[in-house]
Amino acid sequence: MIALSPFPYYAPAAAVQTAWKAFIATSLALIGLAVIAHAQTSAPPAVSSNNTEALIINGSTPGNVYVLGRDVVVRGAVEQGVMVLGGDAIIEGRVEGDVAAIGGSVMQREGSFIGGDVMVLGGAYHHGKNAPGRRPSSTTVMYAGYEQELRELARNPVTLVAPRPSLAYFGQRLLAVLFWFVASLALTAAAPGVVSRAAARLQLTSLRVAAIGLLGSIVMSYGVLASLRFLPSALGAMVGVMGVLLLVVAYLFGRVVIHASTGRWLQRLFWPRDKHSESGALLLGAGFWAALLSLPFVWPFIVGGLLVASLGLALTARYRFGWRPEANT
């Protein structure tokens, strides 16, 4: 009895094996050097408003006020709105428009006035014990979570593409490996044939898959934007939601296929044939791509490539629907 693996085995040529060994060794070396260099050169920035000079606005300001990375104190009058990223908006005078803060709080002092809405993400809205000076039609939108993270991100935007190594960061990477490993196991158990054919197609026609994925992403982007602009609101929103769902499902499916294919390659390169296993391949693939996605300044491009390849795999996949009639015996 012959046991069939859900992933077909392709014996690569010696040149391909050598190239993959060099690629993997270079990637691992880059990861190690990047982590070491980033850990040695990056110091935690000062994110406390006490260490940052606040912007004080006196007199009358005719337009909007935008502040990045520090607090703003409005003692005069602002004819339009105030927008603060990574700091607090302290209103002691008069603001005719909206006041918004991301990664900070909005503090309205006694005797001040805010004519528009108040929007706070990663902070709180403080107005003292008495009723604040607001218009009756004004609204308040507030979400108090992730204040410190959003404040630090606004004051040091480079941490978005080059996060500092820490125990929490490595814990998130391990959780990502675990999540993708479980998702890969579930999908390969539910549809082994679809994953197997997609992995074979990725190995044999990778350029075609990438081209179809790139074309599909362009069509989806312009199609969703056009639907939101020209279609009725309800229909345009439905098209946008369907596009997002397609993108999420395609990314999940494509990542699983890429993990499976990468894990099989790694097993063929570094382990003998009798030590291969499907679960081991999925775990290796998830760990390898989690490590690549930890590279500072490079991971956004890797995510973009994975998204394009995943969309191409989803658009070129062959699905079988329905039940096959049983043969009469």
C-alpha positions as CSV (number, residue, x, y, z in Angstrom):
1,M,0.0,0.0,0.0
2,I,1.4,3.4,-1.1
3,A,0.8,6.4,1.2
4,L,0.1,9.5,-0.8
5,S,1.2,12.9,0.6
6,P,-1.1,15.8,0.2
7,F,1.8,17.8,-1.1
8,P,3.5,16.5,-4.3
9,Y,7.2,16.0,-4.1
10,Y,9.4,17.6,-6.8
11,A,13.1,16.9,-6.7
12,P,14.9,20.2,-7.6
13,A,18.0,20.4,-9.5
14,A,21.4,20.9,-7.8
15,A,21.5,24.5,-8.9
16,V,18.1,25.2,-7.4
17,Q,19.1,23.6,-4.1
18,T,22.3,25.6,-4.0
19,A,20.4,28.8,-4.7
20,W,17.8,28.1,-2.0
21,K,20.5,27.3,0.5
22,A,22.2,30.6,-0.2
23,F,18.9,32.5,0.0
24,I,18.0,30.9,3.3
25,A,21.4,31.4,4.8
26,T,21.5,35.0,3.6
27,S,18.0,35.7,5.0
28,L,18.9,34.2,8.4
29,A,22.1,36.2,8.5
30,L,20.2,39.4,7.7
31,I,17.7,38.7,10.4
32,G,20.4,38.2,13.0
33,L,22.4,41.2,12.0
34,A,19.3,43.4,11.8
35,V,18.1,42.4,15.2
36,I,21.6,42.9,16.8
37,A,22.1,46.2,15.1
38,H,18.7,47.5,15.9
39,A,18.9,46.4,19.5
40,Q,22.3,48.2,19.9
41,T,21.4,51.4,18.1
42,S,17.8,52.0,19.1
43,A,17.0,53.6,22.5
44,P,13.5,54.1,23.8
45,P,12.3,57.6,22.9
46,A,10.9,60.0,25.5
47,V,7.1,59.8,25.0
48,S,6.1,61.6,28.2
49,S,4.5,65.0,27.6
50,N,6.6,66.4,30.4
51,N,9.8,66.0,28.3
52,T,8.3,67.6,25.2
53,E,7.8,71.3,24.8
54,A,4.1,72.0,24.2
55,L,2.8,74.2,21.4
56,I,1.0,77.2,22.8
57,I,-1.4,79.1,20.6
58,N,-2.3,82.6,21.5
59,G,-4.3,85.1,19.6
60,S,-6.5,84.1,16.6
61,T,-5.7,81.3,14.1
62,P,-7.7,81.4,10.9
63,G,-7.2,77.8,9.7
64,N,-6.8,74.3,11.1
65,V,-4.1,73.4,13.6
66,Y,-2.2,70.2,13.1
67,V,0.3,69.0,15.7
68,L,2.5,65.9,15.6
69,G,4.4,64.4,18.5
70,R,3.7,67.0,21.2
71,D,1.0,68.7,23.2
72,V,-0.9,71.8,22.1
73,V,-2.5,74.4,24.4
74,V,-5.1,76.6,22.8
75,R,-5.4,79.8,24.8
76,G,-6.6,82.0,22.0
77,A,-9.2,81.3,19.2
78,V,-9.0,78.8,16.4
79,E,-11.5,79.4,13.6
80,Q,-11.5,75.8,12.4
81,G,-10.3,72.6,14.0
82,V,-7.5,71.1,16.0
83,M,-5.8,67.7,15.2
84,V,-3.1,66.2,17.5
85,L,-1.2,63.0,16.9
86,G,0.8,61.7,19.8
87,G,-0.1,64.4,22.3
88,D,-2.8,66.1,24.3
89,A,-5.1,68.9,23.1
90,I,-5.6,71.3,26.0
91,I,-8.4,73.8,25.2
92,E,-8.4,76.9,27.3
93,G,-9.7,79.3,24.7
94,R,-12.1,78.9,21.8
95,V,-12.2,76.3,18.9
96,E,-15.0,76.7,16.4
97,G,-14.4,73.3,14.7
98,D,-13.7,69.8,15.7
99,V,-11.0,68.7,18.1
100,A,-9.4,65.3,17.5
101,A,-6.5,63.5,19.3
102,I,-4.9,60.2,18.4
103,G,-2.6,58.8,21.0
104,G,-3.5,61.5,23.5
105,S,-6.4,63.1,25.4
106,V,-8.6,66.2,24.9
107,M,-8.8,68.4,28.0
108,Q,-11.3,71.2,28.0
109,R,-10.8,73.7,30.7
110,E,-13.4,75.8,32.5
111,G,-14.7,78.7,30.4
112,S,-13.4,77.3,27.1
113,F,-15.6,76.4,24.0
114,I,-15.5,73.7,21.4
115,G,-17.9,74.2,18.5
116,G,-17.6,70.9,16.7
117,D,-17.2,67.3,17.6
118,V,-14.6,65.8,19.9
119,M,-12.9,62.6,18.7
120,V,-10.3,60.7,20.8
121,L,-8.5,57.5,19.8
122,G,-6.1,56.2,22.5
123,G,-7.0,58.7,25.2
124,A,-9.9,60.3,27.1
125,Y,-12.0,63.4,27.0
126,H,-11.7,65.5,30.2
127,H,-13.9,68.5,30.8
128,G,-14.1,68.9,34.6
129,K,-17.1,68.7,36.8
130,N,-19.2,71.4,35.2
131,A,-20.9,71.0,31.8
132,P,-18.4,71.9,29.0
133,G,-18.9,74.7,26.6
134,R,-20.3,72.8,23.6
135,R,-23.0,73.1,21.0
136,P,-26.1,70.9,21.6
137,S,-25.6,69.2,18.2
138,S,-21.9,68.3,18.9
139,T,-21.0,64.6,19.5
140,T,-18.1,62.9,21.3
141,V,-16.4,59.7,20.0
142,M,-13.8,58.2,22.3
143,Y,-11.8,55.0,22.5
144,A,-9.3,54.8,25.4
145,G,-7.2,51.8,24.4
146,Y,-3.6,51.7,23.2
147,E,-2.8,55.2,24.4
148,Q,0.8,54.6,25.1
149,E,1.4,52.7,21.9
150,L,-0.3,55.2,19.7
151,R,1.5,58.1,21.4
152,E,4.9,56.5,20.9
153,L,4.1,55.6,17.3
154,A,3.2,59.2,16.5
155,R,6.3,60.6,18.2
156,N,8.6,58.1,16.7
157,P,7.0,56.9,13.4
158,V,10.1,54.8,12.5
159,T,9.0,52.2,15.0
160,L,6.1,51.2,12.7
161,V,8.6,49.7,10.2
162,A,11.4,49.0,12.6
163,P,10.0,47.8,15.9
164,R,12.4,47.6,18.8
165,P,13.2,44.0,19.9
166,S,11.6,43.2,23.3
167,L,10.1,40.3,25.1
168,A,6.6,41.4,24.1
169,Y,7.7,41.7,20.4
170,F,9.2,38.2,20.4
171,G,6.1,36.9,22.1
172,Q,4.0,38.4,19.4
173,R,6.2,36.6,16.8
174,L,5.7,33.3,18.5
175,L,2.0,33.8,18.7
176,A,2.0,34.6,15.0
177,V,3.9,31.3,14.3
178,L,1.4,29.4,16.4
179,F,-1.6,31.0,14.7
180,W,-0.4,30.3,11.2
181,F,0.6,26.8,12.1
182,V,-2.9,26.0,13.5
183,A,-4.6,27.7,10.5
184,S,-2.4,25.7,8.1
185,L,-3.2,22.5,9.8
186,A,-6.9,23.2,9.7
187,L,-7.0,24.2,6.0
188,T,-4.8,21.3,4.8
189,A,-7.0,18.9,6.8
190,A,-10.2,20.4,5.3
191,A,-9.0,20.7,1.7
192,P,-5.8,18.8,1.1
193,G,-6.3,18.5,-2.6
194,V,-6.8,22.3,-3.1
195,V,-3.7,23.1,-1.1
196,S,-1.7,20.4,-2.9
197,R,-2.6,21.7,-6.4
198,A,-2.0,25.3,-5.3
199,A,1.5,24.4,-4.0
200,A,2.3,22.6,-7.2
201,R,1.1,25.5,-9.2
202,L,3.2,27.9,-7.2
203,Q,6.4,25.9,-7.8
204,L,5.8,25.4,-11.5
205,T,4.2,28.7,-12.6
206,S,5.2,31.2,-9.9
207,L,5.6,34.2,-12.4
208,R,2.1,33.5,-13.8
209,V,0.6,33.4,-10.3
210,A,2.3,36.6,-9.4
211,A,1.2,38.4,-12.6
212,I,-2.4,37.3,-12.0
213,G,-2.3,38.4,-8.4
214,L,-0.9,41.8,-9.3
215,L,-3.5,42.4,-12.0
216,G,-6.2,41.2,-9.6
217,S,-5.1,43.6,-6.9
218,I,-5.1,46.5,-9.3
219,V,-8.6,45.7,-10.6
220,M,-9.9,45.2,-7.0
221,S,-8.4,48.5,-5.8
222,Y,-9.8,50.6,-8.6
223,G,-13.1,48.6,-8.7
224,V,-13.7,49.2,-5.0
225,L,-12.8,52.9,-5.2
226,A,-15.1,53.3,-8.3
227,S,-18.0,51.5,-6.6
228,L,-17.7,53.7,-3.5
229,R,-17.6,56.8,-5.7
230,F,-20.3,56.1,-8.4
231,L,-22.6,53.5,-6.9
232,P,-25.3,54.2,-4.3
233,S,-24.0,54.2,-0.7
234,A,-25.4,50.9,0.3
235,L,-24.3,49.1,-2.8
236,G,-20.9,50.7,-2.8
237,A,-20.4,49.7,0.8
238,M,-21.5,46.1,0.0
239,V,-18.9,45.9,-2.8
240,G,-16.2,47.3,-0.5
241,V,-17.0,44.7,2.2
242,M,-17.0,41.9,-0.3
243,G,-13.6,43.1,-1.6
244,V,-12.2,43.1,1.9
245,L,-13.5,39.6,2.6
246,L,-12.0,38.3,-0.7
247,L,-8.7,39.9,0.2
248,V,-8.7,38.3,3.7
249,V,-9.7,34.9,2.5
250,A,-7.2,35.0,-0.3
251,Y,-4.4,36.0,2.1
252,L,-5.3,33.2,4.5
253,F,-5.4,30.6,1.7
254,G,-2.2,31.9,0.0
255,R,-0.2,32.1,3.2
256,V,-1.1,28.5,4.0
257,V,0.0,27.4,0.5
258,I,3.2,29.4,0.7
259,H,4.0,28.0,4.2
260,A,3.4,24.4,3.0
261,S,5.6,24.9,-0.1
262,T,8.4,26.7,1.8
263,G,8.3,24.0,4.5
264,R,8.7,21.2,2.0
265,W,11.6,23.0,0.4
266,L,13.3,23.4,3.7
267,Q,12.8,19.8,4.6
268,R,14.3,18.7,1.2
269,L,17.3,20.9,1.7
270,F,18.2,20.1,5.3
271,W,16.5,16.8,6.2
272,P,16.7,13.3,4.7
273,R,13.6,12.0,2.9
274,D,12.5,9.6,5.7
275,K,12.4,12.5,8.2
276,H,9.8,14.5,6.3
277,S,6.4,15.2,7.7
278,E,3.5,17.5,6.7
279,S,3.1,19.1,10.1
280,G,6.8,19.7,10.3
281,A,6.7,21.4,6.9
282,L,3.9,23.6,8.0
283,L,5.7,24.6,11.2
284,L,8.9,25.3,9.3
285,G,7.1,27.4,6.7
286,A,5.3,29.5,9.4
287,G,8.5,30.1,11.3
288,F,10.5,31.0,8.2
289,W,8.0,33.6,7.1
290,A,7.5,35.0,10.6
291,A,11.2,35.5,10.8
292,L,11.3,37.3,7.4
293,L,8.4,39.5,8.4
294,S,10.4,40.6,11.5
295,L,13.0,42.3,9.3
296,P,13.0,46.1,10.0
297,F,12.2,48.4,7.0
298,V,11.7,45.4,4.7
299,W,8.6,43.6,6.1
300,P,6.0,46.0,4.4
301,F,7.4,44.9,1.0
302,I,7.3,41.3,2.0
303,V,3.7,41.6,3.1
304,G,2.9,43.2,-0.2
305,G,4.5,40.4,-2.1
306,L,2.7,37.8,0.0
307,L,-0.6,39.6,-0.6
308,V,-0.1,39.6,-4.4
309,A,1.0,36.0,-4.5
310,S,-1.9,34.9,-2.2
311,L,-4.4,36.7,-4.4
312,G,-2.9,35.0,-7.5
313,L,-3.1,31.6,-5.9
314,A,-6.8,32.2,-4.9
315,L,-7.8,33.4,-8.3
316,T,-6.1,30.5,-10.1
317,A,-7.2,27.8,-7.7
318,R,-9.4,25.0,-9.0
319,Y,-12.3,24.2,-6.7
320,R,-14.6,21.2,-6.9
321,F,-18.2,21.6,-5.9
322,G,-21.0,19.1,-5.6
323,W,-21.1,15.4,-4.8
324,R,-19.9,12.7,-7.1
325,P,-22.5,10.0,-7.9
326,E,-21.6,6.7,-6.4
327,A,-20.9,3.9,-8.9
328,N,-23.5,1.2,-9.1
329,T,-22.3,-2.1,-7.8
